[in-house]
Amino acid sequence: MVQRSRLFVVIMLLGLVFTGCGTMQPVPAEFNPAAYTPIDFGLLLAPRTPGLHDGQLIRCEAYFWEFLTYDPAPAHYYFNQLRYPTRWGELEWFALYRDADMQGYFDLGAMSAELRREFDPKRLDPLIIYGELVPMGGRRLYLQVHHLELREID
């Protein structure tokens, strides 16, 4: 009886770990801008709004703020680190603003270190961001960047 109780507790804990985990998607081998749905950046601020879903390829415009020195989702970080022990720690987390007046803060953007070196965005760079909405764990989504472009300001 005690053995069954322990087994049940272990199974429940494993279930909690995996439901608390996010996922990581591979970046597409070839970049096709037509595959990305344009959205208003404001939708990212409440990502569980109708019309946005896990795995959706999106394109939006935003202003780069900075690479983060803190963990934007500490409650999910350790579960994700267990599930992806090498790849999760390689993500470079960053923050964006909706406009140059620094309205609409979003700090759940992530890119690989390779993309960071390739694009090297600077503070308040106006960007066109191509990426995928990916589950972080719980009901949160993060934006995994596939490609960045510096956009022209009118």
CNS distance restraints for C-alpha pairs under 8 A (distance, minus, plus):
assign (resid   1 and name CA) (resid   5 and name CA) 6.39 0.50 0.50
assign (resid   2 and name CA) (resid   6 and name CA) 6.25 0.50 0.50
assign (resid   3 and name CA) (resid   7 and name CA) 6.12 0.50 0.50
assign (resid   4 and name CA) (resid   8 and name CA) 6.01 0.50 0.50
assign (resid   5 and name CA) (resid   9 and name CA) 6.20 0.50 0.50
assign (resid   6 and name CA) (resid  10 and name CA) 6.18 0.50 0.50
assign (resid   7 and name CA) (resid  11 and name CA) 6.15 0.50 0.50
assign (resid   8 and name CA) (resid  12 and name CA) 6.14 0.50 0.50
assign (resid   9 and name CA) (resid  13 and name CA) 6.14 0.50 0.50
assign (resid  10 and name CA) (resid  14 and name CA) 6.19 0.50 0.50
assign (resid  11 and name CA) (resid  15 and name CA) 6.18 0.50 0.50
assign (resid  12 and name CA) (resid  16 and name CA) 6.26 0.50 0.50
assign (resid  13 and name CA) (resid  17 and name CA) 6.20 0.50 0.50
assign (resid  14 and name CA) (resid  18 and name CA) 6.30 0.50 0.50
assign (resid  15 and name CA) (resid  19 and name CA) 6.13 0.50 0.50
assign (resid  16 and name CA) (resid  20 and name CA) 5.91 0.50 0.50
assign (resid  17 and name CA) (resid  21 and name CA) 6.28 0.50 0.50
assign (resid  17 and name CA) (resid  79 and name CA) 5.93 0.50 0.50
assign (resid  18 and name CA) (resid  79 and name CA) 7.43 0.50 0.50
assign (resid  18 and name CA) (resid  83 and name CA) 7.81 0.50 0.50
assign (resid  19 and name CA) (resid 137 and name CA) 6.55 0.50 0.50
assign (resid  19 and name CA) (resid 138 and name CA) 6.84 0.50 0.50
assign (resid  20 and name CA) (resid  76 and name CA) 6.27 0.50 0.50
assign (resid  20 and name CA) (resid  79 and name CA) 6.33 0.50 0.50
assign (resid  20 and name CA) (resid  80 and name CA) 7.80 0.50 0.50
assign (resid  20 and name CA) (resid 137 and name CA) 4.61 0.50 0.50
assign (resid  20 and name CA) (resid 138 and name CA) 5.48 0.50 0.50
assign (resid  21 and name CA) (resid  76 and name CA) 6.39 0.50 0.50
assign (resid  21 and name CA) (resid  79 and name CA) 5.28 0.50 0.50
assign (resid  21 and name CA) (resid  80 and name CA) 4.93 0.50 0.50
assign (resid  21 and name CA) (resid  83 and name CA) 7.06 0.50 0.50
assign (resid  21 and name CA) (resid 136 and name CA) 6.42 0.50 0.50
assign (resid  21 and name CA) (resid 137 and name CA) 4.59 0.50 0.50
assign (resid  21 and name CA) (resid 138 and name CA) 7.50 0.50 0.50
assign (resid  22 and name CA) (resid  76 and name CA) 7.57 0.50 0.50
assign (resid  22 and name CA) (resid  80 and name CA) 5.93 0.50 0.50
assign (resid  22 and name CA) (resid 134 and name CA) 7.47 0.50 0.50
assign (resid  22 and name CA) (resid 135 and name CA) 4.98 0.50 0.50
assign (resid  22 and name CA) (resid 136 and name CA) 3.74 0.50 0.50
assign (resid  22 and name CA) (resid 137 and name CA) 4.28 0.50 0.50
assign (resid  22 and name CA) (resid 138 and name CA) 7.91 0.50 0.50
assign (resid  23 and name CA) (resid  80 and name CA) 7.68 0.50 0.50
assign (resid  23 and name CA) (resid 134 and name CA) 6.51 0.50 0.50
assign (resid  23 and name CA) (resid 135 and name CA) 5.81 0.50 0.50
assign (resid  23 and name CA) (resid 136 and name CA) 6.32 0.50 0.50
assign (resid  23 and name CA) (resid 137 and name CA) 7.82 0.50 0.50
assign (resid  24 and name CA) (resid  88 and name CA) 7.76 0.50 0.50
assign (resid  24 and name CA) (resid 134 and name CA) 7.03 0.50 0.50
assign (resid  25 and name CA) (resid 134 and name CA) 7.47 0.50 0.50
assign (resid  27 and name CA) (resid 146 and name CA) 5.85 0.50 0.50
assign (resid  28 and name CA) (resid 146 and name CA) 7.46 0.50 0.50
assign (resid  31 and name CA) (resid 146 and name CA) 7.85 0.50 0.50
assign (resid  31 and name CA) (resid 147 and name CA) 7.62 0.50 0.50
assign (resid  32 and name CA) (resid  36 and name CA) 7.77 0.50 0.50
assign (resid  33 and name CA) (resid 130 and name CA) 7.60 0.50 0.50
assign (resid  35 and name CA) (resid  57 and name CA) 6.94 0.50 0.50
assign (resid  36 and name CA) (resid  57 and name CA) 4.83 0.50 0.50
assign (resid  36 and name CA) (resid  58 and name CA) 4.63 0.50 0.50
assign (resid  36 and name CA) (resid  59 and name CA) 5.48 0.50 0.50
assign (resid  36 and name CA) (resid 130 and name CA) 6.75 0.50 0.50
assign (resid  36 and name CA) (resid 131 and name CA) 7.65 0.50 0.50
assign (resid  37 and name CA) (resid  57 and name CA) 6.16 0.50 0.50
assign (resid  37 and name CA) (resid  58 and name CA) 4.58 0.50 0.50
assign (resid  37 and name CA) (resid  59 and name CA) 5.63 0.50 0.50
assign (resid  38 and name CA) (resid  58 and name CA) 5.76 0.50 0.50
assign (resid  38 and name CA) (resid  59 and name CA) 4.56 0.50 0.50
assign (resid  38 and name CA) (resid  60 and name CA) 5.78 0.50 0.50
assign (resid  39 and name CA) (resid  43 and name CA) 7.15 0.50 0.50
assign (resid  39 and name CA) (resid  58 and name CA) 6.56 0.50 0.50
assign (resid  39 and name CA) (resid  59 and name CA) 6.12 0.50 0.50
assign (resid  39 and name CA) (resid  60 and name CA) 5.47 0.50 0.50
assign (resid  40 and name CA) (resid  44 and name CA) 7.85 0.50 0.50
assign (resid  40 and name CA) (resid  60 and name CA) 6.13 0.50 0.50
assign (resid  40 and name CA) (resid  61 and name CA) 7.55 0.50 0.50
assign (resid  41 and name CA) (resid  45 and name CA) 7.44 0.50 0.50
assign (resid  41 and name CA) (resid  60 and name CA) 5.71 0.50 0.50
assign (resid  41 and name CA) (resid  61 and name CA) 6.41 0.50 0.50
assign (resid  41 and name CA) (resid  62 and name CA) 6.71 0.50 0.50
assign (resid  41 and name CA) (resid  98 and name CA) 6.06 0.50 0.50
assign (resid  42 and name CA) (resid  46 and name CA) 7.52 0.50 0.50
assign (resid  42 and name CA) (resid  98 and name CA) 6.97 0.50 0.50
assign (resid  42 and name CA) (resid 104 and name CA) 6.96 0.50 0.50
assign (resid  43 and name CA) (resid  47 and name CA) 5.97 0.50 0.50
assign (resid  43 and name CA) (resid  49 and name CA) 7.09 0.50 0.50
assign (resid  44 and name CA) (resid 106 and name CA) 7.37 0.50 0.50
assign (resid  45 and name CA) (resid 104 and name CA) 7.17 0.50 0.50
assign (resid  45 and name CA) (resid 105 and name CA) 7.60 0.50 0.50
assign (resid  45 and name CA) (resid 106 and name CA) 6.33 0.50 0.50
assign (resid  47 and name CA) (resid  52 and name CA) 6.41 0.50 0.50
assign (resid  47 and name CA) (resid  53 and name CA) 7.91 0.50 0.50
assign (resid  47 and name CA) (resid 140 and name CA) 7.45 0.50 0.50
assign (resid  47 and name CA) (resid 141 and name CA) 6.52 0.50 0.50
assign (resid  48 and name CA) (resid  52 and name CA) 6.45 0.50 0.50
assign (resid  48 and name CA) (resid  53 and name CA) 7.23 0.50 0.50
assign (resid  48 and name CA) (resid 139 and name CA) 7.70 0.50 0.50
assign (resid  48 and name CA) (resid 140 and name CA) 7.76 0.50 0.50
assign (resid  48 and name CA) (resid 141 and name CA) 7.97 0.50 0.50
assign (resid  52 and name CA) (resid  56 and name CA) 6.85 0.50 0.50
assign (resid  53 and name CA) (resid 133 and name CA) 6.93 0.50 0.50
assign (resid  54 and name CA) (resid 132 and name CA) 7.98 0.50 0.50
assign (resid  54 and name CA) (resid 133 and name CA) 5.43 0.50 0.50
assign (resid  54 and name CA) (resid 134 and name CA) 5.34 0.50 0.50
assign (resid  54 and name CA) (resid 135 and name CA) 6.13 0.50 0.50
assign (resid  54 and name CA) (resid 141 and name CA) 7.29 0.50 0.50
assign (resid  55 and name CA) (resid 132 and name CA) 5.86 0.50 0.50
assign (resid  55 and name CA) (resid 133 and name CA) 5.34 0.50 0.50
assign (resid  55 and name CA) (resid 134 and name CA) 5.71 0.50 0.50
assign (resid  56 and name CA) (resid 132 and name CA) 5.53 0.50 0.50
assign (resid  56 and name CA) (resid 133 and name CA) 5.49 0.50 0.50
assign (resid  56 and name CA) (resid 134 and name CA) 7.93 0.50 0.50
assign (resid  57 and name CA) (resid 130 and name CA) 7.36 0.50 0.50
assign (resid  57 and name CA) (resid 131 and name CA) 5.69 0.50 0.50
assign (resid  57 and name CA) (resid 132 and name CA) 4.47 0.50 0.50
assign (resid  57 and name CA) (resid 133 and name CA) 6.65 0.50 0.50
assign (resid  58 and name CA) (resid 130 and name CA) 5.88 0.50 0.50
assign (resid  58 and name CA) (resid 131 and name CA) 5.55 0.50 0.50
assign (resid  58 and name CA) (resid 132 and name CA) 6.00 0.50 0.50
assign (resid  58 and name CA) (resid 133 and name CA) 7.44 0.50 0.50
assign (resid  59 and name CA) (resid 128 and name CA) 6.83 0.50 0.50
assign (resid  59 and name CA) (resid 129 and name CA) 5.49 0.50 0.50
assign (resid  59 and name CA) (resid 130 and name CA) 4.58 0.50 0.50
assign (resid  59 and name CA) (resid 131 and name CA) 6.56 0.50 0.50
assign (resid  60 and name CA) (resid 128 and name CA) 5.74 0.50 0.50
assign (resid  60 and name CA) (resid 129 and name CA) 5.42 0.50 0.50
assign (resid  60 and name CA) (resid 130 and name CA) 6.90 0.50 0.50
assign (resid  61 and name CA) (resid  98 and name CA) 7.52 0.50 0.50
assign (resid  61 and name CA) (resid 126 and name CA) 7.26 0.50 0.50
assign (resid  61 and name CA) (resid 127 and name CA) 5.63 0.50 0.50
assign (resid  61 and name CA) (resid 128 and name CA) 4.57 0.50 0.50
assign (resid  61 and name CA) (resid 129 and name CA) 6.15 0.50 0.50
assign (resid  62 and name CA) (resid  96 and name CA) 6.28 0.50 0.50
assign (resid  62 and name CA) (resid  97 and name CA) 5.82 0.50 0.50
assign (resid  62 and name CA) (resid  98 and name CA) 4.97 0.50 0.50
assign (resid  62 and name CA) (resid  99 and name CA) 6.37 0.50 0.50
assign (resid  62 and name CA) (resid 126 and name CA) 5.95 0.50 0.50
assign (resid  62 and name CA) (resid 127 and name CA) 5.46 0.50 0.50
assign (resid  62 and name CA) (resid 128 and name CA) 6.64 0.50 0.50
assign (resid  62 and name CA) (resid 129 and name CA) 7.44 0.50 0.50
assign (resid  63 and name CA) (resid  96 and name CA) 5.50 0.50 0.50
assign (resid  63 and name CA) (resid  97 and name CA) 5.07 0.50 0.50
assign (resid  63 and name CA) (resid  98 and name CA) 6.18 0.50 0.50
assign (resid  63 and name CA) (resid  99 and name CA) 6.04 0.50 0.50
assign (resid  63 and name CA) (resid 100 and name CA) 6.46 0.50 0.50
assign (resid  63 and name CA) (resid 123 and name CA) 7.76 0.50 0.50
assign (resid  63 and name CA) (resid 124 and name CA) 5.02 0.50 0.50
assign (resid  63 and name CA) (resid 125 and name CA) 5.46 0.50 0.50
assign (resid  63 and name CA) (resid 126 and name CA) 4.58 0.50 0.50
assign (resid  63 and name CA) (resid 127 and name CA) 5.86 0.50 0.50
assign (resid  64 and name CA) (resid  94 and name CA) 7.98 0.50 0.50
assign (resid  64 and name CA) (resid  95 and name CA) 6.51 0.50 0.50
assign (resid  64 and name CA) (resid  96 and name CA) 4.67 0.50 0.50
assign (resid  64 and name CA) (resid  97 and name CA) 6.47 0.50 0.50
assign (resid  64 and name CA) (resid 121 and name CA) 6.85 0.50 0.50
assign (resid  64 and name CA) (resid 122 and name CA) 6.76 0.50 0.50
assign (resid  64 and name CA) (resid 123 and name CA) 5.57 0.50 0.50
assign (resid  64 and name CA) (resid 124 and name CA) 4.96 0.50 0.50
assign (resid  64 and name CA) (resid 125 and name CA) 5.36 0.50 0.50
assign (resid  64 and name CA) (resid 126 and name CA) 6.61 0.50 0.50
assign (resid  64 and name CA) (resid 127 and name CA) 6.89 0.50 0.50
assign (resid  65 and name CA) (resid  94 and name CA) 7.36 0.50 0.50
assign (resid  65 and name CA) (resid  95 and name CA) 5.38 0.50 0.50
assign (resid  65 and name CA) (resid  96 and name CA) 5.09 0.50 0.50
assign (resid  65 and name CA) (resid  97 and name CA) 6.61 0.50 0.50
assign (resid  65 and name CA) (resid 122 and name CA) 7.45 0.50 0.50
assign (resid  65 and name CA) (resid 123 and name CA) 4.83 0.50 0.50
assign (resid  65 and name CA) (resid 124 and name CA) 5.57 0.50 0.50
assign (resid  65 and name CA) (resid 125 and name CA) 7.81 0.50 0.50
assign (resid  66 and name CA) (resid  94 and name CA) 5.58 0.50 0.50
assign (resid  66 and name CA) (resid  95 and name CA) 5.58 0.50 0.50
assign (resid  66 and name CA) (resid  96 and name CA) 7.42 0.50 0.50
assign (resid  66 and name CA) (resid 122 and name CA) 7.43 0.50 0.50
assign (resid  66 and name CA) (resid 123 and name CA) 6.04 0.50 0.50
assign (resid  67 and name CA) (resid  92 and name CA) 6.96 0.50 0.50
assign (resid  67 and name CA) (resid  93 and name CA) 5.82 0.50 0.50
assign (resid  67 and name CA) (resid  94 and name CA) 4.09 0.50 0.50
assign (resid  67 and name CA) (resid  95 and name CA) 6.44 0.50 0.50
assign (resid  68 and name CA) (resid  72 and name CA) 7.98 0.50 0.50
assign (resid  68 and name CA) (resid  92 and name CA) 7.75 0.50 0.50
assign (resid  68 and name CA) (resid  93 and name CA) 5.57 0.50 0.50
assign (resid  68 and name CA) (resid  94 and name CA) 5.08 0.50 0.50
assign (resid  68 and name CA) (resid  95 and name CA) 6.86 0.50 0.50
assign (resid  71 and name CA) (resid  77 and name CA) 7.63 0.50 0.50
assign (resid  71 and name CA) (resid  93 and name CA) 7.83 0.50 0.50
assign (resid  72 and name CA) (resid  93 and name CA) 7.78 0.50 0.50
assign (resid  72 and name CA) (resid 107 and name CA) 6.42 0.50 0.50
assign (resid  72 and name CA) (resid 108 and name CA) 6.51 0.50 0.50
assign (resid  73 and name CA) (resid  77 and name CA) 6.17 0.50 0.50
assign (resid  74 and name CA) (resid  78 and name CA) 7.30 0.50 0.50
assign (resid  76 and name CA) (resid  80 and name CA) 6.20 0.50 0.50
assign (resid  76 and name CA) (resid 136 and name CA) 7.06 0.50 0.50
assign (resid  76 and name CA) (resid 137 and name CA) 6.12 0.50 0.50
assign (resid  76 and name CA) (resid 138 and name CA) 7.97 0.50 0.50
assign (resid  77 and name CA) (resid  81 and name CA) 6.02 0.50 0.50
assign (resid  78 and name CA) (resid  82 and name CA) 6.25 0.50 0.50
assign (resid  79 and name CA) (resid  83 and name CA) 6.42 0.50 0.50
assign (resid  80 and name CA) (resid  84 and name CA) 5.93 0.50 0.50
assign (resid  80 and name CA) (resid  85 and name CA) 7.70 0.50 0.50
assign (resid  80 and name CA) (resid  88 and name CA) 6.67 0.50 0.50
assign (resid  81 and name CA) (resid  85 and name CA) 4.85 0.50 0.50
assign (resid  81 and name CA) (resid  86 and name CA) 7.61 0.50 0.50
assign (resid  81 and name CA) (resid  88 and name CA) 5.77 0.50 0.50
assign (resid  81 and name CA) (resid  89 and name CA) 6.87 0.50 0.50
assign (resid  84 and name CA) (resid  88 and name CA) 5.38 0.50 0.50
assign (resid  85 and name CA) (resid  89 and name CA) 7.11 0.50 0.50
assign (resid  86 and name CA) (resid  90 and name CA) 6.91 0.50 0.50
assign (resid  87 and name CA) (resid  91 and name CA) 7.07 0.50 0.50
assign (resid  90 and name CA) (resid 112 and name CA) 6.42 0.50 0.50
assign (resid  90 and name CA) (resid 113 and name CA) 6.59 0.50 0.50
assign (resid  91 and name CA) (resid 110 and name CA) 5.91 0.50 0.50
assign (resid  91 and name CA) (resid 111 and name CA) 5.59 0.50 0.50
assign (resid  91 and name CA) (resid 112 and name CA) 5.01 0.50 0.50
assign (resid  91 and name CA) (resid 113 and name CA) 6.57 0.50 0.50
assign (resid  92 and name CA) (resid 110 and name CA) 5.35 0.50 0.50
assign (resid  92 and name CA) (resid 111 and name CA) 5.22 0.50 0.50
assign (resid  92 and name CA) (resid 112 and name CA) 5.79 0.50 0.50
assign (resid  92 and name CA) (resid 113 and name CA) 6.04 0.50 0.50
assign (resid  92 and name CA) (resid 116 and name CA) 7.50 0.50 0.50
assign (resid  93 and name CA) (resid 107 and name CA) 7.48 0.50 0.50
assign (resid  93 and name CA) (resid 108 and name CA) 6.82 0.50 0.50
assign (resid  93 and name CA) (resid 109 and name CA) 5.62 0.50 0.50
assign (resid  93 and name CA) (resid 110 and name CA) 4.43 0.50 0.50
assign (resid  93 and name CA) (resid 111 and name CA) 6.67 0.50 0.50
assign (resid  94 and name CA) (resid 107 and name CA) 5.87 0.50 0.50
assign (resid  94 and name CA) (resid 108 and name CA) 6.80 0.50 0.50
assign (resid  94 and name CA) (resid 109 and name CA) 5.23 0.50 0.50
assign (resid  94 and name CA) (resid 110 and name CA) 6.11 0.50 0.50
assign (resid  95 and name CA) (resid 105 and name CA) 7.07 0.50 0.50
assign (resid  95 and name CA) (resid 106 and name CA) 5.53 0.50 0.50
assign (resid  95 and name CA) (resid 107 and name CA) 4.05 0.50 0.50
assign (resid  95 and name CA) (resid 108 and name CA) 6.69 0.50 0.50
assign (resid  95 and name CA) (resid 109 and name CA) 6.20 0.50 0.50
assign (resid  96 and name CA) (resid 105 and name CA) 5.91 0.50 0.50
assign (resid  96 and name CA) (resid 106 and name CA) 5.23 0.50 0.50
assign (resid  96 and name CA) (resid 107 and name CA) 6.34 0.50 0.50
assign (resid  96 and name CA) (resid 109 and name CA) 7.63 0.50 0.50
assign (resid  97 and name CA) (resid 102 and name CA) 5.43 0.50 0.50
assign (resid  97 and name CA) (resid 103 and name CA) 5.92 0.50 0.50
assign (resid  97 and name CA) (resid 104 and name CA) 5.27 0.50 0.50
assign (resid  97 and name CA) (resid 105 and name CA) 4.73 0.50 0.50
assign (resid  97 and name CA) (resid 106 and name CA) 6.28 0.50 0.50
assign (resid  98 and name CA) (resid 102 and name CA) 6.81 0.50 0.50
assign (resid  98 and name CA) (resid 103 and name CA) 5.74 0.50 0.50
assign (resid  98 and name CA) (resid 104 and name CA) 4.92 0.50 0.50
assign (resid  98 and name CA) (resid 105 and name CA) 6.77 0.50 0.50
assign (resid  99 and name CA) (resid 103 and name CA) 5.83 0.50 0.50
assign (resid  99 and name CA) (resid 104 and name CA) 7.31 0.50 0.50
assign (resid 100 and name CA) (resid 124 and name CA) 6.64 0.50 0.50
assign (resid 108 and name CA) (resid 141 and name CA) 7.78 0.50 0.50
assign (resid 108 and name CA) (resid 142 and name CA) 4.98 0.50 0.50
assign (resid 108 and name CA) (resid 143 and name CA) 6.20 0.50 0.50
assign (resid 109 and name CA) (resid 142 and name CA) 5.97 0.50 0.50
assign (resid 109 and name CA) (resid 143 and name CA) 4.78 0.50 0.50
assign (resid 109 and name CA) (resid 144 and name CA) 6.16 0.50 0.50
assign (resid 109 and name CA) (resid 145 and name CA) 7.13 0.50 0.50
assign (resid 110 and name CA) (resid 142 and name CA) 7.30 0.50 0.50
assign (resid 110 and name CA) (resid 143 and name CA) 6.12 0.50 0.50
assign (resid 110 and name CA) (resid 144 and name CA) 4.99 0.50 0.50
assign (resid 110 and name CA) (resid 145 and name CA) 6.11 0.50 0.50
assign (resid 111 and name CA) (resid 115 and name CA) 6.24 0.50 0.50
assign (resid 111 and name CA) (resid 116 and name CA) 6.76 0.50 0.50
assign (resid 111 and name CA) (resid 144 and name CA) 5.82 0.50 0.50
assign (resid 111 and name CA) (resid 145 and name CA) 5.18 0.50 0.50
assign (resid 111 and name CA) (resid 146 and name CA) 7.40 0.50 0.50
assign (resid 112 and name CA) (resid 116 and name CA) 6.38 0.50 0.50
assign (resid 113 and name CA) (resid 117 and name CA) 6.28 0.50 0.50
assign (resid 114 and name CA) (resid 118 and name CA) 6.18 0.50 0.50
assign (resid 115 and name CA) (resid 119 and name CA) 5.98 0.50 0.50
assign (resid 115 and name CA) (resid 120 and name CA) 7.78 0.50 0.50
assign (resid 115 and name CA) (resid 147 and name CA) 7.72 0.50 0.50
assign (resid 116 and name CA) (resid 120 and name CA) 5.18 0.50 0.50
assign (resid 116 and name CA) (resid 121 and name CA) 7.46 0.50 0.50
assign (resid 119 and name CA) (resid 148 and name CA) 6.92 0.50 0.50
assign (resid 121 and name CA) (resid 125 and name CA) 6.48 0.50 0.50
assign (resid 125 and name CA) (resid 150 and name CA) 6.99 0.50 0.50
assign (resid 126 and name CA) (resid 150 and name CA) 5.95 0.50 0.50
assign (resid 126 and name CA) (resid 151 and name CA) 5.65 0.50 0.50
assign (resid 126 and name CA) (resid 152 and name CA) 7.43 0.50 0.50
assign (resid 126 and name CA) (resid 153 and name CA) 7.46 0.50 0.50
assign (resid 127 and name CA) (resid 148 and name CA) 6.58 0.50 0.50
assign (resid 127 and name CA) (resid 149 and name CA) 5.57 0.50 0.50
assign (resid 127 and name CA) (resid 150 and name CA) 4.68 0.50 0.50
assign (resid 127 and name CA) (resid 151 and name CA) 5.32 0.50 0.50
assign (resid 128 and name CA) (resid 148 and name CA) 5.81 0.50 0.50
assign (resid 128 and name CA) (resid 149 and name CA) 5.07 0.50 0.50
assign (resid 128 and name CA) (resid 150 and name CA) 6.30 0.50 0.50
assign (resid 128 and name CA) (resid 151 and name CA) 6.11 0.50 0.50
assign (resid 129 and name CA) (resid 145 and name CA) 6.88 0.50 0.50
assign (resid 129 and name CA) (resid 146 and name CA) 7.92 0.50 0.50
assign (resid 129 and name CA) (resid 147 and name CA) 6.28 0.50 0.50
assign (resid 129 and name CA) (resid 148 and name CA) 4.88 0.50 0.50
assign (resid 129 and name CA) (resid 149 and name CA) 6.65 0.50 0.50
assign (resid 130 and name CA) (resid 145 and name CA) 5.93 0.50 0.50
assign (resid 130 and name CA) (resid 146 and name CA) 5.63 0.50 0.50
assign (resid 130 and name CA) (resid 147 and name CA) 5.10 0.50 0.50
assign (resid 130 and name CA) (resid 148 and name CA) 6.17 0.50 0.50
assign (resid 131 and name CA) (resid 143 and name CA) 6.17 0.50 0.50
assign (resid 131 and name CA) (resid 144 and name CA) 5.37 0.50 0.50
assign (resid 131 and name CA) (resid 145 and name CA) 4.14 0.50 0.50
assign (resid 131 and name CA) (resid 146 and name CA) 4.82 0.50 0.50
assign (resid 131 and name CA) (resid 147 and name CA) 6.73 0.50 0.50
assign (resid 132 and name CA) (resid 143 and name CA) 5.65 0.50 0.50
assign (resid 132 and name CA) (resid 144 and name CA) 5.25 0.50 0.50
assign (resid 132 and name CA) (resid 145 and name CA) 6.52 0.50 0.50
assign (resid 132 and name CA) (resid 146 and name CA) 7.37 0.50 0.50
assign (resid 133 and name CA) (resid 141 and name CA) 5.97 0.50 0.50
assign (resid 133 and name CA) (resid 142 and name CA) 5.69 0.50 0.50
assign (resid 133 and name CA) (resid 143 and name CA) 4.84 0.50 0.50
assign (resid 133 and name CA) (resid 144 and name CA) 6.40 0.50 0.50
assign (resid 134 and name CA) (resid 141 and name CA) 5.28 0.50 0.50
assign (resid 134 and name CA) (resid 142 and name CA) 5.37 0.50 0.50
assign (resid 134 and name CA) (resid 143 and name CA) 6.29 0.50 0.50
assign (resid 134 and name CA) (resid 144 and name CA) 6.69 0.50 0.50
assign (resid 135 and name CA) (resid 139 and name CA) 7.31 0.50 0.50
assign (resid 135 and name CA) (resid 140 and name CA) 6.02 0.50 0.50
assign (resid 135 and name CA) (resid 141 and name CA) 4.48 0.50 0.50
assign (resid 135 and name CA) (resid 142 and name CA) 6.36 0.50 0.50
assign (resid 136 and name CA) (resid 140 and name CA) 5.46 0.50 0.50
assign (resid 136 and name CA) (resid 141 and name CA) 5.22 0.50 0.50
assign (resid 136 and name CA) (resid 142 and name CA) 6.00 0.50 0.50
assign (resid 137 and name CA) (resid 141 and name CA) 7.56 0.50 0.50
